[in-house]
Amino acid sequence: MIQDEHTTWARIEELGGTIWFLEHEMADGRLDSSPEIISKLSEMRDEINAAVSDACDRFHIIHPRDYPERGSNGELPPAPDGYEYYWDWYNRMKYGDKEEEK
């Protein structure tokens, strides 16, 4: 099934939140780190990595592993025309396009 951009982002967000929650619960001792939980976390990490890679390929997003070096000011150079850095895309999907409000 081919997912649209928002559905893909929502799945990445859902997986990330679930992973964070389970790891937090284990770290605080509220959840045993059973082999089943560890296995499920591994599966979710694999799925989120695949979803991010898929989103990067389909929606012209630059994966964080492919980011260029930051300039002397600590900033990334502008993304090439038609491309967007992953975290810019992620935040745009989460919070909306703030540029449109100007």
C-alpha positions in Angstrom: 0.0 0.0 0.0 1.4 3.4 -1.0 0.8 6.0 1.8 0.6 9.7 1.3 3.0 12.1 3.0 0.9 12.8 6.0 0.1 9.2 6.7 3.8 8.3 6.4 4.7 11.1 8.8 2.0 10.0 11.2 3.3 6.4 11.3 6.8 7.7 12.0 5.4 9.9 14.8 3.4 7.0 16.2 6.3 4.6 16.2 8.7 7.1 17.7 6.2 7.9 20.5 5.6 4.3 21.3 9.4 3.5 21.4 10.0 6.5 23.7 7.2 5.5 26.0 8.3 1.8 26.3 11.9 2.8 26.9 10.9 5.4 29.5 8.7 2.9 31.3 11.5 0.3 31.3 14.1 2.9 32.5 11.8 3.8 35.4 11.1 0.2 36.3 7.4 0.2 35.5 7.9 -2.3 32.7 10.1 -5.3 32.7 12.5 -5.5 29.8 11.3 -8.9 28.8 12.6 -10.6 25.6 9.2 -10.0 24.1 9.4 -6.2 24.7 13.0 -6.0 23.6 12.0 -7.9 20.4 9.0 -5.6 19.8 11.2 -2.5 20.3 13.7 -3.9 17.7 10.9 -4.5 15.2 9.5 -1.0 15.7 13.0 0.5 15.3 13.4 -1.4 12.0 10.0 -0.2 10.9 10.6 3.4 11.8 14.0 3.3 10.0 12.3 1.8 6.9 9.5 4.4 7.0 12.1 7.3 7.3 14.1 5.9 4.4 10.9 5.5 2.3 9.7 9.0 3.1 13.1 10.4 2.1 13.0 8.5 -1.2 9.4 9.4 -2.1 9.1 12.9 -0.8 12.6 14.4 -1.7 13.7 14.6 1.9 17.4 14.5 2.8 18.0 11.8 5.5 19.9 13.0 8.5 22.7 10.5 7.7 23.2 12.3 4.4 23.3 15.8 5.8 26.2 17.9 4.6 28.7 19.5 7.0 27.4 22.5 8.9 29.0 25.8 8.1 31.2 27.8 10.5 28.0 29.3 11.8 26.7 25.9 12.8 23.9 26.0 10.2 23.2 23.6 7.4 23.5 25.0 3.9 20.2 25.5 2.1 18.7 22.2 0.8 19.0 21.7 -3.0 15.9 22.9 -4.9 13.1 20.5 -4.6 14.5 18.9 -1.4 14.0 19.4 2.3 16.1 18.3 5.3 14.4 15.5 7.3 13.9 17.5 10.5 12.6 20.5 8.6 10.1 18.2 6.9 9.2 16.5 10.2 8.5 19.8 12.0 6.6 21.1 9.0 4.4 18.0 9.1 4.0 18.2 12.9 3.4 22.0 13.3 2.4 23.1 9.8 4.1 25.4 7.4 4.8 28.6 9.4 6.0 30.3 6.2 2.4 30.3 4.9 1.3 32.4 7.9 3.6 35.3 7.0 
